[in-house]
Amino acid sequence: MAELSVLDLQNLRHLIGGYDTTHSKMTEYANQTEDPEIKKLFQDAANSAMKNKQDLMKFL
């Protein structure tokens, strides 16, 4: 794999942080709602954000 530049690392850090924040917020929203459909929507969004974060972490 090619070496990552400083800019690449900064961009990865920014994206990973964003997905981490999204995962936390969606998980919290899912925990606060009682409607099963909305809960699933938030849980799916949280899971997607975590998967994206993990995929990006592979570049480090």
mmCIF file of the N, C-alpha and C atoms, coordinates in Angstrom:
data_MODEL
# 
_entry.id   MODEL 
# 
loop_
_atom_site.group_PDB 
_atom_site.id 
_atom_site.type_symbol 
_atom_site.label_atom_id 
_atom_site.label_alt_id 
_atom_site.label_comp_id 
_atom_site.label_asym_id 
_atom_site.label_entity_id 
_atom_site.label_seq_id 
_atom_site.pdbx_PDB_ins_code 
_atom_site.Cartn_x 
_atom_site.Cartn_y 
_atom_site.Cartn_z 
_atom_site.occupancy 
_atom_site.B_iso_or_equiv 
_atom_site.pdbx_formal_charge 
_atom_site.auth_seq_id 
_atom_site.auth_comp_id 
_atom_site.auth_asym_id 
_atom_site.auth_atom_id 
_atom_site.pdbx_PDB_model_num 
ATOM 1   N N  . MET A 1 1  ? 0.842   -1.180 0.000  1.00 0.00 ? 1  MET A N  1 
ATOM 2   C CA . MET A 1 1  ? 0.000   0.000  0.000  1.00 0.00 ? 1  MET A CA 1 
ATOM 3   C C  . MET A 1 1  ? 0.884   1.238  0.000  1.00 0.00 ? 1  MET A C  1 
ATOM 4   N N  . ALA A 1 2  ? 0.482   2.257  -0.724 1.00 0.00 ? 2  ALA A N  1 
ATOM 5   C CA . ALA A 1 2  ? 1.238   3.499  -0.801 1.00 0.00 ? 2  ALA A CA 1 
ATOM 6   C C  . ALA A 1 2  ? 1.225   4.214  0.547  1.00 0.00 ? 2  ALA A C  1 
ATOM 7   N N  . GLU A 1 3  ? 2.267   4.985  0.768  1.00 0.00 ? 3  GLU A N  1 
ATOM 8   C CA . GLU A 1 3  ? 2.345   5.746  2.009  1.00 0.00 ? 3  GLU A CA 1 
ATOM 9   C C  . GLU A 1 3  ? 1.295   6.847  2.019  1.00 0.00 ? 3  GLU A C  1 
ATOM 10  N N  . LEU A 1 4  ? 0.794   7.137  3.215  1.00 0.00 ? 4  LEU A N  1 
ATOM 11  C CA . LEU A 1 4  ? -0.202  8.200  3.371  1.00 0.00 ? 4  LEU A CA 1 
ATOM 12  C C  . LEU A 1 4  ? 0.503   9.516  3.659  1.00 0.00 ? 4  LEU A C  1 
ATOM 13  N N  . SER A 1 5  ? 0.032   10.580 3.045  1.00 0.00 ? 5  SER A N  1 
ATOM 14  C CA . SER A 1 5  ? 0.595   11.899 3.312  1.00 0.00 ? 5  SER A CA 1 
ATOM 15  C C  . SER A 1 5  ? -0.025  12.453 4.596  1.00 0.00 ? 5  SER A C  1 
ATOM 16  N N  . VAL A 1 6  ? 0.517   13.546 5.058  1.00 0.00 ? 6  VAL A N  1 
ATOM 17  C CA . VAL A 1 6  ? -0.018  14.210 6.244  1.00 0.00 ? 6  VAL A CA 1 
ATOM 18  C C  . VAL A 1 6  ? -1.461  14.636 5.988  1.00 0.00 ? 6  VAL A C  1 
ATOM 19  N N  . LEU A 1 7  ? -1.731  15.127 4.798  1.00 0.00 ? 7  LEU A N  1 
ATOM 20  C CA . LEU A 1 7  ? -3.087  15.541 4.447  1.00 0.00 ? 7  LEU A CA 1 
ATOM 21  C C  . LEU A 1 7  ? -4.034  14.343 4.454  1.00 0.00 ? 7  LEU A C  1 
ATOM 22  N N  . ASP A 1 8  ? -3.577  13.210 3.931  1.00 0.00 ? 8  ASP A N  1 
ATOM 23  C CA . ASP A 1 8  ? -4.389  11.994 3.964  1.00 0.00 ? 8  ASP A CA 1 
ATOM 24  C C  . ASP A 1 8  ? -4.722  11.606 5.401  1.00 0.00 ? 8  ASP A C  1 
ATOM 25  N N  . LEU A 1 9  ? -3.742  11.665 6.274  1.00 0.00 ? 9  LEU A N  1 
ATOM 26  C CA . LEU A 1 9  ? -3.963  11.314 7.685  1.00 0.00 ? 9  LEU A CA 1 
ATOM 27  C C  . LEU A 1 9  ? -4.928  12.281 8.356  1.00 0.00 ? 9  LEU A C  1 
ATOM 28  N N  . GLN A 1 10 ? -4.802  13.564 8.039  1.00 0.00 ? 10 GLN A N  1 
ATOM 29  C CA . GLN A 1 10 ? -5.721  14.548 8.609  1.00 0.00 ? 10 GLN A CA 1 
ATOM 30  C C  . GLN A 1 10 ? -7.152  14.296 8.132  1.00 0.00 ? 10 GLN A C  1 
ATOM 31  N N  . ASN A 1 11 ? -7.294  13.984 6.854  1.00 0.00 ? 11 ASN A N  1 
ATOM 32  C CA . ASN A 1 11 ? -8.621  13.689 6.312  1.00 0.00 ? 11 ASN A CA 1 
ATOM 33  C C  . ASN A 1 11 ? -9.209  12.432 6.939  1.00 0.00 ? 11 ASN A C  1 
ATOM 34  N N  . LEU A 1 12 ? -8.399  11.403 7.096  1.00 0.00 ? 12 LEU A N  1 
ATOM 35  C CA . LEU A 1 12 ? -8.867  10.182 7.756  1.00 0.00 ? 12 LEU A CA 1 
ATOM 36  C C  . LEU A 1 12 ? -9.302  10.466 9.187  1.00 0.00 ? 12 LEU A C  1 
ATOM 37  N N  . ARG A 1 13 ? -8.500  11.236 9.902  1.00 0.00 ? 13 ARG A N  1 
ATOM 38  C CA . ARG A 1 13 ? -8.835  11.581 11.289 1.00 0.00 ? 13 ARG A CA 1 
ATOM 39  C C  . ARG A 1 13 ? -10.175 12.309 11.345 1.00 0.00 ? 13 ARG A C  1 
ATOM 40  N N  . HIS A 1 14 ? -10.376 13.220 10.425 1.00 0.00 ? 14 HIS A N  1 
ATOM 41  C CA . HIS A 1 14 ? -11.622 13.985 10.376 1.00 0.00 ? 14 HIS A CA 1 
ATOM 42  C C  . HIS A 1 14 ? -12.816 13.069 10.074 1.00 0.00 ? 14 HIS A C  1 
ATOM 43  N N  . LEU A 1 15 ? -12.678 12.205 9.089  1.00 0.00 ? 15 LEU A N  1 
ATOM 44  C CA . LEU A 1 15 ? -13.758 11.296 8.725  1.00 0.00 ? 15 LEU A CA 1 
ATOM 45  C C  . LEU A 1 15 ? -14.061 10.291 9.833  1.00 0.00 ? 15 LEU A C  1 
ATOM 46  N N  . ILE A 1 16 ? -13.012 9.722  10.413 1.00 0.00 ? 16 ILE A N  1 
ATOM 47  C CA . ILE A 1 16 ? -13.190 8.744  11.485 1.00 0.00 ? 16 ILE A CA 1 
ATOM 48  C C  . ILE A 1 16 ? -13.876 9.397  12.684 1.00 0.00 ? 16 ILE A C  1 
ATOM 49  N N  . GLY A 1 17 ? -13.456 10.598 13.018 1.00 0.00 ? 17 GLY A N  1 
ATOM 50  C CA . GLY A 1 17 ? -14.084 11.319 14.132 1.00 0.00 ? 17 GLY A CA 1 
ATOM 51  C C  . GLY A 1 17 ? -15.548 11.599 13.862 1.00 0.00 ? 17 GLY A C  1 
ATOM 52  N N  . GLY A 1 18 ? -15.864 11.956 12.628 1.00 0.00 ? 18 GLY A N  1 
ATOM 53  C CA . GLY A 1 18 ? -17.260 12.217 12.262 1.00 0.00 ? 18 GLY A CA 1 
ATOM 54  C C  . GLY A 1 18 ? -18.119 10.973 12.377 1.00 0.00 ? 18 GLY A C  1 
ATOM 55  N N  . TYR A 1 19 ? -17.597 9.852  11.905 1.00 0.00 ? 19 TYR A N  1 
ATOM 56  C CA . TYR A 1 19 ? -18.360 8.603  12.011 1.00 0.00 ? 19 TYR A CA 1 
ATOM 57  C C  . TYR A 1 19 ? -18.505 8.166  13.463 1.00 0.00 ? 19 TYR A C  1 
ATOM 58  N N  . ASP A 1 20 ? -17.486 8.425  14.266 1.00 0.00 ? 20 ASP A N  1 
ATOM 59  C CA . ASP A 1 20 ? -17.562 8.085  15.691 1.00 0.00 ? 20 ASP A CA 1 
ATOM 60  C C  . ASP A 1 20 ? -18.652 8.912  16.379 1.00 0.00 ? 20 ASP A C  1 
ATOM 61  N N  . THR A 1 21 ? -18.691 10.195 16.062 1.00 0.00 ? 21 THR A N  1 
ATOM 62  C CA . THR A 1 21 ? -19.723 11.074 16.619 1.00 0.00 ? 21 THR A CA 1 
ATOM 63  C C  . THR A 1 21 ? -21.106 10.640 16.166 1.00 0.00 ? 21 THR A C  1 
ATOM 64  N N  . THR A 1 22 ? -21.232 10.331 14.881 1.00 0.00 ? 22 THR A N  1 
ATOM 65  C CA . THR A 1 22 ? -22.517 9.884  14.348 1.00 0.00 ? 22 THR A CA 1 
ATOM 66  C C  . THR A 1 22 ? -22.971 8.604  15.029 1.00 0.00 ? 22 THR A C  1 
ATOM 67  N N  . HIS A 1 23 ? -22.059 7.669  15.215 1.00 0.00 ? 23 HIS A N  1 
ATOM 68  C CA . HIS A 1 23 ? -22.401 6.411  15.894 1.00 0.00 ? 23 HIS A CA 1 
ATOM 69  C C  . HIS A 1 23 ? -22.918 6.684  17.300 1.00 0.00 ? 23 HIS A C  1 
ATOM 70  N N  . SER A 1 24 ? -22.235 7.540  18.033 1.00 0.00 ? 24 SER A N  1 
ATOM 71  C CA . SER A 1 24 ? -22.650 7.858  19.400 1.00 0.00 ? 24 SER A CA 1 
ATOM 72  C C  . SER A 1 24 ? -24.029 8.510  19.438 1.00 0.00 ? 24 SER A C  1 
ATOM 73  N N  . LYS A 1 25 ? -24.247 9.473  18.557 1.00 0.00 ? 25 LYS A N  1 
ATOM 74  C CA . LYS A 1 25 ? -25.535 10.173 18.543 1.00 0.00 ? 25 LYS A CA 1 
ATOM 75  C C  . LYS A 1 25 ? -26.677 9.254  18.135 1.00 0.00 ? 25 LYS A C  1 
ATOM 76  N N  . MET A 1 26 ? -26.472 8.460  17.094 1.00 0.00 ? 26 MET A N  1 
ATOM 77  C CA . MET A 1 26 ? -27.536 7.565  16.635 1.00 0.00 ? 26 MET A CA 1 
ATOM 78  C C  . MET A 1 26 ? -27.863 6.505  17.688 1.00 0.00 ? 26 MET A C  1 
ATOM 79  N N  . THR A 1 27 ? -26.846 6.026  18.392 1.00 0.00 ? 27 THR A N  1 
ATOM 80  C CA . THR A 1 27 ? -27.073 5.064  19.467 1.00 0.00 ? 27 THR A CA 1 
ATOM 81  C C  . THR A 1 27 ? -27.885 5.701  20.586 1.00 0.00 ? 27 THR A C  1 
ATOM 82  N N  . GLU A 1 28 ? -27.546 6.919  20.932 1.00 0.00 ? 28 GLU A N  1 
ATOM 83  C CA . GLU A 1 28 ? -28.283 7.617  21.986 1.00 0.00 ? 28 GLU A CA 1 
ATOM 84  C C  . GLU A 1 28 ? -29.725 7.883  21.561 1.00 0.00 ? 28 GLU A C  1 
ATOM 85  N N  . TYR A 1 29 ? -29.915 8.308  20.324 1.00 0.00 ? 29 TYR A N  1 
ATOM 86  C CA . TYR A 1 29 ? -31.281 8.535  19.829 1.00 0.00 ? 29 TYR A CA 1 
ATOM 87  C C  . TYR A 1 29 ? -32.084 7.243  19.855 1.00 0.00 ? 29 TYR A C  1 
ATOM 88  N N  . ALA A 1 30 ? -31.456 6.140  19.463 1.00 0.00 ? 30 ALA A N  1 
ATOM 89  C CA . ALA A 1 30 ? -32.146 4.842  19.476 1.00 0.00 ? 30 ALA A CA 1 
ATOM 90  C C  . ALA A 1 30 ? -32.547 4.457  20.892 1.00 0.00 ? 30 ALA A C  1 
ATOM 91  N N  . ASN A 1 31 ? -31.691 4.768  21.845 1.00 0.00 ? 31 ASN A N  1 
ATOM 92  C CA . ASN A 1 31 ? -31.994 4.431  23.246 1.00 0.00 ? 31 ASN A CA 1 
ATOM 93  C C  . ASN A 1 31 ? -33.124 5.292  23.810 1.00 0.00 ? 31 ASN A C  1 
ATOM 94  N N  . GLN A 1 32 ? -33.317 6.477  23.253 1.00 0.00 ? 32 GLN A N  1 
ATOM 95  C CA . GLN A 1 32 ? -34.316 7.394  23.791 1.00 0.00 ? 32 GLN A CA 1 
ATOM 96  C C  . GLN A 1 32 ? -35.705 7.201  23.201 1.00 0.00 ? 32 GLN A C  1 
ATOM 97  N N  . THR A 1 33 ? -35.801 6.561  22.035 1.00 0.00 ? 33 THR A N  1 
ATOM 98  C CA . THR A 1 33 ? -37.109 6.428  21.399 1.00 0.00 ? 33 THR A CA 1 
ATOM 99  C C  . THR A 1 33 ? -37.779 5.110  21.779 1.00 0.00 ? 33 THR A C  1 
ATOM 100 N N  . GLU A 1 34 ? -39.084 5.127  21.733 1.00 0.00 ? 34 GLU A N  1 
ATOM 101 C CA . GLU A 1 34 ? -39.836 3.922  22.048 1.00 0.00 ? 34 GLU A CA 1 
ATOM 102 C C  . GLU A 1 34 ? -40.463 3.307  20.801 1.00 0.00 ? 34 GLU A C  1 
ATOM 103 N N  . ASP A 1 35 ? -40.599 4.077  19.737 1.00 0.00 ? 35 ASP A N  1 
ATOM 104 C CA . ASP A 1 35 ? -41.176 3.578  18.494 1.00 0.00 ? 35 ASP A CA 1 
ATOM 105 C C  . ASP A 1 35 ? -40.197 2.576  17.863 1.00 0.00 ? 35 ASP A C  1 
ATOM 106 N N  . PRO A 1 36 ? -40.629 1.336  17.655 1.00 0.00 ? 36 PRO A N  1 
ATOM 107 C CA . PRO A 1 36 ? -39.715 0.302  17.141 1.00 0.00 ? 36 PRO A CA 1 
ATOM 108 C C  . PRO A 1 36 ? -39.148 0.599  15.747 1.00 0.00 ? 36 PRO A C  1 
ATOM 109 N N  . GLU A 1 37 ? -39.947 1.213  14.896 1.00 0.00 ? 37 GLU A N  1 
ATOM 110 C CA . GLU A 1 37 ? -39.453 1.522  13.549 1.00 0.00 ? 37 GLU A CA 1 
ATOM 111 C C  . GLU A 1 37 ? -38.377 2.600  13.588 1.00 0.00 ? 37 GLU A C  1 
ATOM 112 N N  . ILE A 1 38 ? -38.615 3.620  14.396 1.00 0.00 ? 38 ILE A N  1 
ATOM 113 C CA . ILE A 1 38 ? -37.626 4.697  14.515 1.00 0.00 ? 38 ILE A CA 1 
ATOM 114 C C  . ILE A 1 38 ? -36.379 4.182  15.223 1.00 0.00 ? 38 ILE A C  1 
ATOM 115 N N  . LYS A 1 39 ? -36.570 3.348  16.239 1.00 0.00 ? 39 LYS A N  1 
ATOM 116 C CA . LYS A 1 39 ? -35.432 2.756  16.952 1.00 0.00 ? 39 LYS A CA 1 
ATOM 117 C C  . LYS A 1 39 ? -34.551 1.978  15.984 1.00 0.00 ? 39 LYS A C  1 
ATOM 118 N N  . LYS A 1 40 ? -35.181 1.175  15.112 1.00 0.00 ? 40 LYS A N  1 
ATOM 119 C CA . LYS A 1 40 ? -34.417 0.391  14.135 1.00 0.00 ? 40 LYS A CA 1 
ATOM 120 C C  . LYS A 1 40 ? -33.690 1.307  13.160 1.00 0.00 ? 40 LYS A C  1 
ATOM 121 N N  . LEU A 1 41 ? -34.345 2.367  12.744 1.00 0.00 ? 41 LEU A N  1 
ATOM 122 C CA . LEU A 1 41 ? -33.717 3.329  11.838 1.00 0.00 ? 41 LEU A CA 1 
ATOM 123 C C  . LEU A 1 41 ? -32.438 3.896  12.456 1.00 0.00 ? 41 LEU A C  1 
ATOM 124 N N  . PHE A 1 42 ? -32.529 4.328  13.717 1.00 0.00 ? 42 PHE A N  1 
ATOM 125 C CA . PHE A 1 42 ? -31.355 4.871  14.400 1.00 0.00 ? 42 PHE A CA 1 
ATOM 126 C C  . PHE A 1 42 ? -30.287 3.804  14.635 1.00 0.00 ? 42 PHE A C  1 
ATOM 127 N N  . GLN A 1 43 ? -30.703 2.596  14.988 1.00 0.00 ? 43 GLN A N  1 
ATOM 128 C CA . GLN A 1 43 ? -29.735 1.519  15.209 1.00 0.00 ? 43 GLN A CA 1 
ATOM 129 C C  . GLN A 1 43 ? -29.003 1.165  13.914 1.00 0.00 ? 43 GLN A C  1 
ATOM 130 N N  . ASP A 1 44 ? -29.746 1.120  12.814 1.00 0.00 ? 44 ASP A N  1 
ATOM 131 C CA . ASP A 1 44 ? -29.117 0.840  11.521 1.00 0.00 ? 44 ASP A CA 1 
ATOM 132 C C  . ASP A 1 44 ? -28.121 1.936  11.149 1.00 0.00 ? 44 ASP A C  1 
ATOM 133 N N  . ALA A 1 45 ? -28.487 3.178  11.408 1.00 0.00 ? 45 ALA A N  1 
ATOM 134 C CA . ALA A 1 45 ? -27.579 4.296  11.127 1.00 0.00 ? 45 ALA A CA 1 
ATOM 135 C C  . ALA A 1 45 ? -26.329 4.210  12.002 1.00 0.00 ? 45 ALA A C  1 
ATOM 136 N N  . ALA A 1 46 ? -26.499 3.841  13.262 1.00 0.00 ? 46 ALA A N  1 
ATOM 137 C CA . ALA A 1 46 ? -25.357 3.692  14.171 1.00 0.00 ? 46 ALA A CA 1 
ATOM 138 C C  . ALA A 1 46 ? -24.442 2.573  13.696 1.00 0.00 ? 46 ALA A C  1 
ATOM 139 N N  . ASN A 1 47 ? -25.037 1.458  13.283 1.00 0.00 ? 47 ASN A N  1 
ATOM 140 C CA . ASN A 1 47 ? -24.238 0.328  12.805 1.00 0.00 ? 47 ASN A CA 1 
ATOM 141 C C  . ASN A 1 47 ? -23.481 0.688  11.524 1.00 0.00 ? 47 ASN A C  1 
ATOM 142 N N  . SER A 1 48 ? -24.133 1.416  10.649 1.00 0.00 ? 48 SER A N  1 
ATOM 143 C CA . SER A 1 48 ? -23.493 1.837  9.408  1.00 0.00 ? 48 SER A CA 1 
ATOM 144 C C  . SER A 1 48 ? -22.314 2.769  9.691  1.00 0.00 ? 48 SER A C  1 
ATOM 145 N N  . ALA A 1 49 ? -22.501 3.694  10.603 1.00 0.00 ? 49 ALA A N  1 
ATOM 146 C CA . ALA A 1 49 ? -21.420 4.621  10.965 1.00 0.00 ? 49 ALA A CA 1 
ATOM 147 C C  . ALA A 1 49 ? -20.238 3.859  11.564 1.00 0.00 ? 49 ALA A C  1 
ATOM 148 N N  . MET A 1 50 ? -20.519 2.860  12.398 1.00 0.00 ? 50 MET A N  1 
ATOM 149 C CA . MET A 1 50 ? -19.439 2.080  13.009 1.00 0.00 ? 50 MET A CA 1 
ATOM 150 C C  . MET A 1 50 ? -18.694 1.277  11.941 1.00 0.00 ? 50 MET A C  1 
ATOM 151 N N  . LYS A 1 51 ? -19.422 0.709  10.995 1.00 0.00 ? 51 LYS A N  1 
ATOM 152 C CA . LYS A 1 51 ? -18.776 -0.056 9.924  1.00 0.00 ? 51 LYS A CA 1 
ATOM 153 C C  . LYS A 1 51 ? -17.892 0.859  9.086  1.00 0.00 ? 51 LYS A C  1 
ATOM 154 N N  . ASN A 1 52 ? -18.396 2.039  8.753  1.00 0.00 ? 52 ASN A N  1 
ATOM 155 C CA . ASN A 1 52 ? -17.593 2.994  7.980  1.00 0.00 ? 52 ASN A CA 1 
ATOM 156 C C  . ASN A 1 52 ? -16.341 3.391  8.743  1.00 0.00 ? 52 ASN A C  1 
ATOM 157 N N  . LYS A 1 53 ? -16.475 3.620  10.032 1.00 0.00 ? 53 LYS A N  1 
ATOM 158 C CA . LYS A 1 53 ? -15.313 3.974  10.860 1.00 0.00 ? 53 LYS A CA 1 
ATOM 159 C C  . LYS A 1 53 ? -14.285 2.853  10.843 1.00 0.00 ? 53 LYS A C  1 
ATOM 160 N N  . GLN A 1 54 ? -14.753 1.619  11.030 1.00 0.00 ? 54 GLN A N  1 
ATOM 161 C CA . GLN A 1 54 ? -13.840 0.479  11.049 1.00 0.00 ? 54 GLN A CA 1 
ATOM 162 C C  . GLN A 1 54 ? -13.149 0.284  9.691  1.00 0.00 ? 54 GLN A C  1 
ATOM 163 N N  . ASP A 1 55 ? -13.890 0.502  8.605  1.00 0.00 ? 55 ASP A N  1 
ATOM 164 C CA . ASP A 1 55 ? -13.307 0.398  7.279  1.00 0.00 ? 55 ASP A CA 1 
ATOM 165 C C  . ASP A 1 55 ? -12.197 1.442  7.082  1.00 0.00 ? 55 ASP A C  1 
ATOM 166 N N  . LEU A 1 56 ? -12.438 2.653  7.550  1.00 0.00 ? 56 LEU A N  1 
ATOM 167 C CA . LEU A 1 56 ? -11.428 3.708  7.424  1.00 0.00 ? 56 LEU A CA 1 
ATOM 168 C C  . LEU A 1 56 ? -10.215 3.443  8.306  1.00 0.00 ? 56 LEU A C  1 
ATOM 169 N N  . MET A 1 57 ? -10.437 2.831  9.450  1.00 0.00 ? 57 MET A N  1 
ATOM 170 C CA . MET A 1 57 ? -9.322  2.535  10.370 1.00 0.00 ? 57 MET A CA 1 
ATOM 171 C C  . MET A 1 57 ? -8.325  1.571  9.745  1.00 0.00 ? 57 MET A C  1 
ATOM 172 N N  . LYS A 1 58 ? -8.764  0.787  8.769  1.00 0.00 ? 58 LYS A N  1 
ATOM 173 C CA . LYS A 1 58 ? -7.877  -0.167 8.110  1.00 0.00 ? 58 LYS A CA 1 
ATOM 174 C C  . LYS A 1 58 ? -6.778  0.529  7.313  1.00 0.00 ? 58 LYS A C  1 
ATOM 175 N N  . PHE A 1 59 ? -6.997  1.789  6.980  1.00 0.00 ? 59 PHE A N  1 
ATOM 176 C CA . PHE A 1 59 ? -5.989  2.543  6.225  1.00 0.00 ? 59 PHE A CA 1 
ATOM 177 C C  . PHE A 1 59 ? -4.847  3.031  7.113  1.00 0.00 ? 59 PHE A C  1 
ATOM 178 N N  . LEU A 1 60 ? -5.048  2.968  8.415  1.00 0.00 ? 60 LEU A N  1 
ATOM 179 C CA . LEU A 1 60 ? -4.011  3.459  9.338  1.00 0.00 ? 60 LEU A CA 1 
ATOM 180 C C  . LEU A 1 60 ? -2.998  2.389  9.673  1.00 0.00 ? 60 LEU A C  1 
# 
